[in-house]
């Protein structure tokens, strides 16, 4: 038997150990990560980077406080982000504003994380270096002029000072390695949009009902054209991806590619009798997809094709793509959202637009990423019907690719965790 004295002694020790804090014990302050993202609202890919990256941070670095430096949002996007990530602080403004909200947020943070994109700016790199603030790049793609031409030595020197650089495509990764760029970590990691999980079921279901669409009995597609990103605004990049004044060659490209989609629509409808939705990733493409893809279709086909006449937010798009049979797009982020929703996809890419097209090859889906100008409609139809004939196998293929995506995202966040000591 235990004596009363022993019982009281041991009980008192237990009580003291569990109920009373040790003398001098303090709570360790949370580390803070500042994420720069939310590039635009006229492109659901530019919207989608943000909730996807925030989900990766939330899941794999829950110990950290996150501040989002939102480059460009609207009330609808803000509301979506606040619903899904109520604990994320959002700041807006310019880095150049002296002691403004962005500079203050950087001062309060332990790490600056540049979100996914076609990154070319280096001002944030120089500013963080000036402060002695560690920074890194999450899922970047670069054109070759990042490391060539005027000012390239300075840009390369800045890249070498990153805590890490994660490239979202192997072409960018190999280009940086070939240029001798050697930060502590230089690896592949997926575009943050792969992490997206925001949904708007009510709006998506209403849209399906409005257009008489049955789940898993329609495909979607969208063409990217040589057209200005905004009325009256020319593209100042050397690549002229969105020219204000398309050349005759540009227009011929658009017509030829649109004809491939028209033929694909015709073969799909003839084979299955199911519908096709021209669903936008980029708002400016809506008028041009109507002009180049939808309007030339014969009336017999138009009755099977739905051409959206209103833009949407990324949460509704995700809920909609979750119910699509297959998502086909000339842009890359609609297929990414489809994969995140478990839906098979085809990215009919043109590498001219950027090396980010290689993302799908890098996660094991090269077969579903045919080069647009080298792939006739009959070949695209064969790929589509391969998905259709064994849909469970296609869904399993999606699952395998997304498992790899999650593994790479977790690895990247673990590196960030070690750097900030979270």
RACOR-V154099 format. One record per pair of residues at least 4 apart in sequence whose ideal C-beta (glycine too) atoms are under 7 Angstrom apart, sorted by sequence separation. I is the first residue (numbers start at 0). J is the second residue. If there is no record, write none. Layout:
BEGIN
I_J / I_J
END
This chain:
BEGIN
1_5 / 2_6 / 3_7 / 4_8 / 5_9 / 6_10 / 7_11 / 8_12 / 9_13 / 10_14 / 11_15 / 12_16 / 13_17 / 14_18 / 15_19 / 20_24 / 42_46 / 43_47 / 47_51 / 48_52 / 49_53 / 50_54 / 51_55 / 52_56 / 53_57 / 54_58 / 55_59 / 56_60 / 57_61 / 72_76 / 73_77 / 74_78 / 75_79 / 76_80 / 77_81 / 78_82 / 79_83 / 80_84 / 81_85 / 92_96 / 98_102 / 99_103 / 100_104 / 101_105 / 102_106 / 103_107 / 104_108 / 121_125 / 122_126 / 123_127 / 124_128 / 125_129 / 126_130 / 141_145 / 143_147 / 144_148 / 147_151 / 150_154 / 151_155 / 152_156 / 153_157 / 154_158 / 155_159 / 168_172 / 169_173 / 170_174 / 171_175 / 172_176 / 173_177 / 174_178 / 176_180 / 181_185 / 189_193 / 199_203 / 200_204 / 201_205 / 202_206 / 203_207 / 204_208 / 205_209 / 206_210 / 228_232 / 236_240 / 245_249 / 247_251 / 248_252 / 249_253 / 250_254 / 251_255 / 252_256 / 253_257 / 254_258 / 256_260 / 257_261 / 258_262 / 259_263 / 260_264 / 261_265 / 262_266 / 263_267 / 264_268 / 265_269 / 266_270 / 267_271 / 268_272 / 284_288 / 285_289 / 286_290 / 287_291 / 288_292 / 289_293 / 290_294 / 296_300 / 300_304 / 311_315 / 313_317 / 314_318 / 315_319 / 316_320 / 317_321 / 319_323 / 331_335 / 332_336 / 333_337 / 334_338 / 335_339 / 336_340 / 350_354 / 357_361 / 358_362 / 364_368 / 370_374 / 374_378 / 376_380 / 377_381 / 378_382 / 379_383 / 380_384 / 381_385 / 383_387 / 384_388 / 386_390 / 389_393 / 390_394 / 391_395 / 392_396 / 393_397 / 394_398 / 395_399 / 396_400 / 397_401 / 398_402 / 399_403 / 400_404 / 401_405 / 402_406 / 403_407 / 404_408 / 405_409 / 406_410 / 407_411 / 408_412 / 409_413 / 410_414 / 411_415 / 412_416 / 413_417 / 414_418 / 415_419 / 1_6 / 72_77 / 96_101 / 98_103 / 113_118 / 127_132 / 146_151 / 166_171 / 175_180 / 180_185 / 207_212 / 212_217 / 227_232 / 234_239 / 245_250 / 279_284 / 288_293 / 289_294 / 296_301 / 311_316 / 328_333 / 337_342 / 359_364 / 360_365 / 369_374 / 374_379 / 416_421 / 39_45 / 40_46 / 93_99 / 96_102 / 105_111 / 158_164 / 166_172 / 227_233 / 234_240 / 279_285 / 320_326 / 328_334 / 338_344 / 350_356 / 359_365 / 38_45 / 56_63 / 80_87 / 92_99 / 94_101 / 127_134 / 234_241 / 242_249 / 268_275 / 326_333 / 337_344 / 386_393 / 92_100 / 93_101 / 94_102 / 146_154 / 234_242 / 267_275 / 296_304 / 326_334 / 348_356 / 359_367 / 360_368 / 56_65 / 80_89 / 91_100 / 92_101 / 145_154 / 146_155 / 166_175 / 176_185 / 233_242 / 359_368 / 369_378 / 38_48 / 90_100 / 113_123 / 124_134 / 175_185 / 233_243 / 334_344 / 346_356 / 369_379 / 90_101 / 123_134 / 164_175 / 232_243 / 264_275 / 277_288 / 293_304 / 326_337 / 36_48 / 37_49 / 53_65 / 77_89 / 111_123 / 334_346 / 356_368 / 36_49 / 228_241 / 293_306 / 346_359 / 369_382 / 90_104 / 227_241 / 323_337 / 172_187 / 226_241 / 227_242 / 277_292 / 331_346 / 367_382 / 36_52 / 111_127 / 227_243 / 277_293 / 320_336 / 326_342 / 366_382 / 225_242 / 289_306 / 320_337 / 34_52 / 49_67 / 118_136 / 164_182 / 169_187 / 325_343 / 326_344 / 327_345 / 328_346 / 329_347 / 163_182 / 226_245 / 317_336 / 321_340 / 323_342 / 325_344 / 67_87 / 69_89 / 162_182 / 163_183 / 225_245 / 316_336 / 320_340 / 321_341 / 325_345 / 327_347 / 348_368 / 67_88 / 111_132 / 118_139 / 159_180 / 161_182 / 162_183 / 163_184 / 164_185 / 165_186 / 166_187 / 167_188 / 321_342 / 346_367 / 65_87 / 66_88 / 67_89 / 68_90 / 69_91 / 115_137 / 158_180 / 159_181 / 165_187 / 167_189 / 285_307 / 320_342 / 345_367 / 346_368 / 347_369 / 348_370 / 349_371 / 110_133 / 111_134 / 112_135 / 113_136 / 114_137 / 115_138 / 116_139 / 117_140 / 118_141 / 155_178 / 159_182 / 165_188 / 167_190 / 317_340 / 344_367 / 348_371 / 349_372 / 32_56 / 66_90 / 110_134 / 113_137 / 115_139 / 158_182 / 225_249 / 331_355 / 345_369 / 347_371 / 105_130 / 112_137 / 136_161 / 139_164 / 155_180 / 285_310 / 331_356 / 119_145 / 135_161 / 140_166 / 57_84 / 105_132 / 134_161 / 135_162 / 138_165 / 139_166 / 140_167 / 225_252 / 277_304 / 331_358 / 94_122 / 134_162 / 135_163 / 136_164 / 137_165 / 139_167 / 140_168 / 146_174 / 225_253 / 275_303 / 277_305 / 279_307 / 282_310 / 94_123 / 133_162 / 135_164 / 136_165 / 138_167 / 224_253 / 274_303 / 275_304 / 276_305 / 277_306 / 278_307 / 37_67 / 46_76 / 50_80 / 141_171 / 274_304 / 277_307 / 32_63 / 34_65 / 36_67 / 40_71 / 49_80 / 53_84 / 140_171 / 143_174 / 261_292 / 274_305 / 279_310 / 30_62 / 31_63 / 37_69 / 38_70 / 39_71 / 40_72 / 94_126 / 125_157 / 128_160 / 139_171 / 146_178 / 260_292 / 268_300 / 347_379 / 29_62 / 30_63 / 31_64 / 32_65 / 33_66 / 34_67 / 35_68 / 37_70 / 38_71 / 40_73 / 50_83 / 68_101 / 121_154 / 124_157 / 141_174 / 29_63 / 34_68 / 37_71 / 53_87 / 222_256 / 257_291 / 261_295 / 345_379 / 29_64 / 31_66 / 33_68 / 35_70 / 37_72 / 222_257 / 257_292 / 261_296 / 265_300 / 268_303 / 40_76 / 68_104 / 121_157 / 264_300 / 363_399 / 364_400 / 254_291 / 345_382 / 363_400 / 66_104 / 222_260 / 253_291 / 345_383 / 362_400 / 220_260 / 264_304 / 363_403 / 362_403 / 66_108 / 329_371 / 362_404 / 343_386 / 280_328 / 218_267 / 281_330 / 138_188 / 280_330 / 343_393 / 137_188 / 138_189 / 343_394 / 115_167 / 138_190 / 280_332 / 138_191 / 280_333 / 341_394 / 137_191 / 343_397 / 220_275 / 228_283 / 342_397 / 217_273 / 221_277 / 341_397 / 216_273 / 217_274 / 218_275 / 219_276 / 220_277 / 221_278 / 226_283 / 216_274 / 217_275 / 221_279 / 325_383 / 217_276 / 219_278 / 221_280 / 338_397 / 224_284 / 223_284 / 226_287 / 325_386 / 52_114 / 212_274 / 222_284 / 338_400 / 52_115 / 221_284 / 224_287 / 338_401 / 49_114 / 48_114 / 222_288 / 48_115 / 221_288 / 224_291 / 48_116 / 222_291 / 222_292 / 33_104 / 33_105 / 33_108 / 115_190 / 31_107 / 32_108 / 115_191 / 31_108 / 32_109 / 114_191 / 115_192 / 31_109 / 32_110 / 33_111 / 34_112 / 35_113 / 36_114 / 38_116 / 30_109 / 33_112 / 35_114 / 32_112 / 34_114 / 52_137 / 35_123 / 144_237 / 210_305 / 142_238 / 219_323 / 218_323 / 217_323 / 218_324 / 223_329 / 215_322 / 217_324 / 218_325 / 219_326 / 220_327 / 221_328 / 222_329 / 223_330 / 214_322 / 216_324 / 219_327 / 220_328 / 221_329 / 215_324 / 218_327 / 221_330 / 266_376 / 203_315 / 221_333 / 240_352 / 199_312 / 202_315 / 206_319 / 263_376 / 83_197 / 262_376 / 266_380 / 270_384 / 199_314 / 203_318 / 207_322 / 256_371 / 197_313 / 198_314 / 199_315 / 203_319 / 263_379 / 267_383 / 197_314 / 259_376 / 263_380 / 79_197 / 200_318 / 198_317 / 199_318 / 197_317 / 198_318 / 259_379 / 195_317 / 223_352 / 55_191 / 52_191 / 55_194 / 51_191 / 54_194 / 192_332 / 51_192 / 54_195 / 195_336 / 51_193 / 52_194 / 54_196 / 193_335 / 48_191 / 51_194 / 192_335 / 48_192 / 51_195 / 192_336 / 195_339 / 47_192 / 50_195 / 190_335 / 193_338 / 193_339 / 50_197 / 44_192 / 47_195 / 190_358 / 189_362 / 187_361 / 171_354 / 170_354 / 168_354 / 168_355 / 170_357 / 167_355 / 169_357 / 168_357 / 168_358 / 167_358 / 169_361 / 168_361 / 142_353 / 193_404 / 140_353 / 140_354 / 194_408 / 140_355 / 189_404 / 189_407 / 188_407 / 189_408 / 187_407 / 188_408 / 188_411 / 184_414 / 79_312 / 79_314 / 44_280 / 76_312 / 117_353 / 43_280 / 75_312 / 42_280 / 42_281 / 41_281 / 42_282 / 41_282 / 41_283 / 165_411 / 163_414 / 162_418 / 46_312 / 47_313 / 46_313 / 43_313 / 43_316 / 137_411 / 47_332 / 133_418 / 44_330 / 44_332 / 43_332 / 47_336 / 110_415 / 110_418 / 110_419 / 109_419 / 59_408 / 59_409 / 60_412 / 55_408 / 59_412 / 59_413 / 60_415 / 56_412 / 60_416 / 63_419 / 55_412 / 63_421 / 62_421 / 60_421 / 32_419 / 30_419 / 30_420 / 30_421
END
